[in-house]
Amino acid sequence: MEKIKLGLESESMHLWLQNGYMDILEFIDFAHELGFDGVLINIIKDYGLDPEWGALGSDNPTHLEKIAQKLKDYKMFCEIDSKGFDIEKFKKIIKVCEALDAKIVRSYVPLTNKQKKDELQRAKSTLASAGAYDDSKIHASFDVSEFYNSASEIKALIPLLEKHDLKLALENHEYQTSTEIVELIKRVGHKRVGALFDFGNSMMCYEEPLKACKDIAPFTFSTHCKDHIVFIEESTPYVCGVPLGEGNIDIKSCLKVLLDSGLKTINLEVCFPYCATFKREIGTGGVTKLGEGSFKLEKPLFPYLKALEYYYPQSVKKEYLEKLLVTQKEGVIKSMKHLQKLLGELYEA
């Protein structure tokens, strides 16, 4: 089996980046030290990050030159993780891609203003991790027809993708089942538009990750490899990120499906600490009850925090942030080791 390249998504160290303990150059150093072959840079706004360029920090040419040089020195690849399909923003993203020699842009269909307005207002008055900084985290109604309508926006980007030799990878992003993401890709109908398969996001739609993987694999350009557990807190079920190997997703089987489909790169996104609500009705993705498979029920991770406080512990107490900074870094290291172990087993099989 050909050696698989491994990438690390910047979201894996969100506490460090959002709270000023690490910048994007230091993140690349960190990824290189752990043995990763590349990085995925998330450019979505969030707490403490640049409102236009997220973890990237800026599209200033001098800043981009420093990043590009570091990637070149380390012989690392780069992908860009964005959201939405605004053509003017995409033109700016293309300039970043050219500067960093990135060939894949991840995006996903954002919620419409109609879907998120009321819920976002509530979230801003309560918990940051329910959407006060990033409105993709909110729990809102999902209109599949509006989701499919985004095909026209995506098609408008195809001339730019062709001109600049880029691929657009559409992520299954907590609201969409595998069937729906595949249908959107088919409606766009172009070889430069495929999928980013996120190992865990289908769970928010009550869909088993392995089933989603099998559906999406033939269209997959990129991945977010992660692990999840499910727990109940105050009668509400949550999907919760954990280090790879500490959750209940059948990671090894998903990897095999993807590698058998011809994928040559696996990107790790350790969403830990992070919890999300279920976004669709039970049964939407085929899972009709909790307690089995990837949906086996576990205990909450941090007794001093509520589920929706995991992602922004600094909003509760600085002491909790300091604890979770260490925990997050250890989680990435554990995850890389586990991913290498699983790939080693697949190589030998």
Buried (B, 14 or more C-beta within 10 A) or exposed (E): EEEBBBBBBBBBBBBBBBBEBBBBBBBBBBBBEBEBBBBBBBBBBBBBBBEBBBBBBBBEEEBBEBBBEBBEEBEBBBBBBBBBBBEEBBEBBBEBBBBBEBBBBBBBBBBBEEBBEEBBEEBBEEBBBBBBBBBBBBBBBBBBEBBBBBBEBBBEBBEBBEEBEBBBBBBBBBBBBBBBBBBBBEBBEBEBBBBBBBBBBBBBBBBBBBBBBBBBBEBBBBBBBBBBBBBBBEEEBBBBBBBBBBBBBBBBBBBBBBBEBEBEBBBBBBBBBBBBBBBBEEEBBBBEEBEEBBBEEBEBBBEEBBBBBBBBBBBBEEEBBBBBBEBBBEBBBBBBBBBBEBBEEBEEE
